[in-house]
Amino acid sequence: MTYSAKTKIIAITFIVLSLIGFLDAAYLTIDHYLGSVPPCAIAGCEIVLTSGQSAIIGIPVALLGSIYYLIILILSIVFLESGKRAIIRFASFLTIIGLVASAYFIYLQFFVIGQICQYCMISAGTSTTLFVAGIYTFRRAKENKS
């Protein structure tokens, strides 16, 4: 394994953040299929989680989020095991998808649904932080080439 301590820290950061995102999204996915709504401290979760925007062609958005975070998690673990930089760079590239999706879902909450879901905001924060870590990974890769 030939990666720097900083790259290892980034991979561990990816693991922690993607695990948080996965647990959050998996919790919402389970509640969706159980037909329940999780308790919410800010009173908008039920409206957001049962809105027409909570599913895409019948697939809960939370399930798609779970899959996204699980992919990032697996790629990060594989990188730590293999040391292949292409893997962590690919995971970093995927964080763009998470950021764009989060921005879209925040837009929906604020401007279409008119309510905020705390679980959705946790996911948005997690995916945004993953994106920032991904940008850092790209910058380090660029610096190492020069």
N, C-alpha and C positions, 0 to 999 in steps of 0.2 A: 504494500500500500504506500503510494507516494503522493501524499497530499499534506499541505501545511496545517499547522495548528489552527490558523484562522479559518481554513476551509472546513476543518472538522467541526469547529464551533458553529459555522453556518449550517452544516448538515444537522447538527444536534438541535439548533434553533428551528430548522425545518421540521424535524421530528416532533419537537414539543408543540409547535404551533399547529401542525397538521393533525396531531392527536387531539388537541383542544377543538379544532374545527370539526374533526370527525365525530367526536363525542357529542358536540352540540347538534350537528346535522343528523346524526344517527338517532339521537333522542327525539328530535322533531319528526323524523321518518317513522319511528316506532309509534309515536302518538298519532300520527296521521293514519296509519293502518289500523290502529286500535279505535279510531274514531273519537279520540279525546284531544283536548287542548291543554297544554301544560300551564301551570300557574304562572301568572305574569304580574310583576310589580308595577308596570306602567300602564296597564289596562288596554293596550292595543293589540296584544298578541292574537286573541281569538279572531278579531276582524281580519288581521293580516293573514293568519294561518288558514283561514277558511275562505279567503277571497278567491276570485277566479284566477288571480295571478299566482296562486300557491302551487299550481301544477302546469306542466307543459305537456300537451297531448296526453293527459291523464297520468303523467309521471310527476310525483311530488318533487318540487324544487329541492326540498331537503334531501331526497334520495340522490339527486344529481350532485348536490354538495357533498354528501357522504362519499360518493364515488371519487369525486375530485380530490378531497382531502386524503382518502385512502391511497390514491395513486401517488400523491406527493410523499406520503409517509413511507410507502414501499420503496419508492425511488431513493429516498434519503437513506434508508437502511441499507439498500443494495449498494449505494455509493460508499457508505462506511465500511462495508464488507469487502468491496472490490477495489476501491480507490480510483475508479475510472471517472475522471473529471467530466466526461461527456454526460454522465448520468445526472450529476448535480446541476450541470448547465441545462439539461433538458427539463429537470424539475423547476429550475429557475424560470425557464421560458414558459412553462405551464402556469406560473403564477400570474401571468398577464391575463389569462382566461378568468382566474378567480377575481382579479381586480375589476375587470370589465363587467363580469356578472354582478359583483357586489355593487358597483356604481349604478347599474341598471335597477337592481332590487331596492336600493336606497331611494332612487328616483321614484319608483313605483310607490313605496311606502309614503313618501312625503307628498307627492303631487297627484297620484292617482287614487290610492286607497285612503290617504289622509290619516293614517295611524302608523305607529311605530311598534315593532316587535323587538323586545330585548334580545331574544335568541338570534334573530336575524342581524341585529347590530353587533353581537358578539362575533358572528361569522364574518361580517363585513370588516371588523377590526382585525380579525385573524388573517383574512385573505389579503388585506392591505399590508399588514406587517410582513407576511410571506413575500409579497411583491417587493417591498423595500429590501428584504434580505436577498431576494433574487437579483435585484439591481446591483447590490453590493457584490454578489458573486460574478456577475458579468463584468463589472469594473475591475475586479481583481484578476479575472482571466485576461482582460485587455492589457492591464499593467504587466502581467507576467509574460505576455508576448513581446512587449517592447523592451 
